[in-house]
Amino acid sequence: MKGIFSIALVVALCACQGRDNANKPYILIIPVEAYAAKGKDAVVEKIESDTVEVPSALAAFSKGIQKYAAVLMHVEQFPDSIKGVKGLDIVDDKGRHIVHTVPQHQRDSVIMHFIQFARSSDIPYYERVKDFELKLMKAR
């Protein structure tokens, strides 16, 4: 009887532990200032968004930095339609904003790793985005 109880307890603990590593949905939100009409100074806020399924808020932040860099490149390609990028927000499946739940040193580490990747990548971040690193740091 004691052995069956122990096995049941181990199975229950393993099942609970497996759920913690399961991917969860996160919404990446990047507000951009777009020109209301071509040749006009008036801007409207538009949202670039994407949903990712990852195991943690840190992994979601990493995906958010990748999306943010892609939006920066898009802005540089279409400067007459988009004025700029306002920041990065990430929302979990419960509607909570999670960027500031990730410790600052971990966010900085993700950004620095992405900058190292960008420097060695075939993707022309530096050629297309003036002051790429400074603009990427706005997502902190």
C-alpha positions in Angstrom: 0.0 0.0 0.0 2.8 2.4 0.9 4.5 1.7 -2.4 1.4 2.4 -4.4 1.0 5.7 -2.6 4.6 6.7 -3.3 4.2 5.8 -7.0 1.0 7.8 -7.2 2.7 10.8 -5.5 5.6 10.7 -8.0 3.3 10.4 -11.0 1.3 13.4 -9.7 4.4 15.5 -9.1 5.7 14.7 -12.6 2.4 15.6 -14.2 2.4 19.0 -12.4 6.0 19.6 -13.3 5.2 18.9 -17.0 2.6 21.7 -17.1 5.1 24.3 -15.9 7.3 23.6 -19.0 4.3 23.7 -21.4 4.2 26.5 -23.9 1.8 29.4 -23.1 0.5 32.0 -25.5 1.9 35.5 -25.3 0.8 38.5 -27.4 3.6 40.7 -28.7 2.4 44.3 -29.1 4.4 47.0 -30.8 2.7 50.4 -31.2 3.9 52.3 -34.2 3.2 55.9 -35.3 1.9 55.8 -38.8 1.2 58.8 -41.0 -2.6 59.4 -41.4 -2.1 60.1 -45.1 0.8 60.2 -47.4 2.5 63.6 -47.3 0.7 64.7 -44.1 2.2 65.3 -40.7 -0.8 63.9 -38.7 0.0 60.5 -37.2 -2.2 57.7 -35.8 -1.2 54.9 -33.6 -1.3 51.4 -35.1 -0.5 48.2 -33.5 1.9 45.5 -34.9 1.1 42.3 -33.0 1.9 38.7 -33.1 1.1 35.7 -30.9 3.8 33.3 -29.8 3.7 30.1 -27.7 6.7 29.8 -25.5 7.4 28.3 -22.1 8.2 31.5 -20.2 8.0 35.3 -20.0 11.7 35.5 -20.7 11.3 33.5 -23.9 8.4 35.7 -24.9 10.6 38.8 -24.3 13.2 37.3 -26.6 10.6 36.7 -29.3 9.4 40.3 -28.7 12.9 41.7 -29.3 13.0 39.8 -32.6 9.7 41.2 -33.7 10.7 44.7 -32.6 13.8 44.5 -34.7 11.8 43.4 -37.7 9.4 46.3 -37.2 12.4 48.7 -37.0 13.5 47.4 -40.4 10.0 47.8 -41.8 9.9 51.4 -40.6 13.2 52.2 -42.4 11.9 50.6 -45.6 8.7 52.7 -45.5 9.7 56.1 -43.9 6.9 57.9 -45.8 4.2 55.8 -44.2 5.5 55.1 -40.7 7.1 57.7 -38.4 8.4 55.5 -35.6 8.1 52.7 -33.1 6.9 53.5 -29.6 8.0 50.5 -27.7 7.3 46.8 -26.8 4.6 45.3 -24.7 3.9 41.7 -24.1 0.6 40.3 -22.6 0.2 36.8 -21.2 -2.8 34.6 -21.5 -4.4 36.2 -18.4 -4.1 39.7 -19.8 -1.1 40.7 -17.6 1.6 42.9 -19.0 4.8 40.9 -18.4 7.8 42.9 -19.7 8.5 44.4 -16.3 8.1 41.0 -14.6 11.3 39.9 -16.4 14.3 41.2 -14.4 16.2 44.1 -16.0 19.4 42.2 -16.2 17.7 39.4 -18.1 16.1 41.8 -20.5 19.4 43.5 -21.1 21.0 40.1 -21.7 18.4 39.2 -24.3 19.0 42.5 -26.1 22.8 42.1 -26.0 22.5 38.6 -27.4 20.3 39.8 -30.2 22.7 42.6 -31.0 25.5 40.1 -31.2 23.4 38.0 -33.5 22.5 41.0 -35.6 26.2 41.9 -36.0 27.0 38.5 -37.5 23.8 37.9 -39.3 23.1 38.1 -43.0 20.0 40.2 -42.2 21.0 43.8 -42.9 19.9 45.4 -39.6 22.8 47.8 -39.4 22.7 48.7 -43.1 18.9 49.5 -43.0 18.4 50.8 -39.5 20.3 54.0 -38.5 21.3 53.8 -34.9 20.0 50.2 -34.7 21.4 49.5 -31.2 20.0 52.7 -29.7 16.6 52.0 -31.2 16.6 48.4 -30.0 17.4 49.5 -26.5 14.1 51.4 -26.4 12.5 48.0 -26.0 14.1 47.6 -22.5 
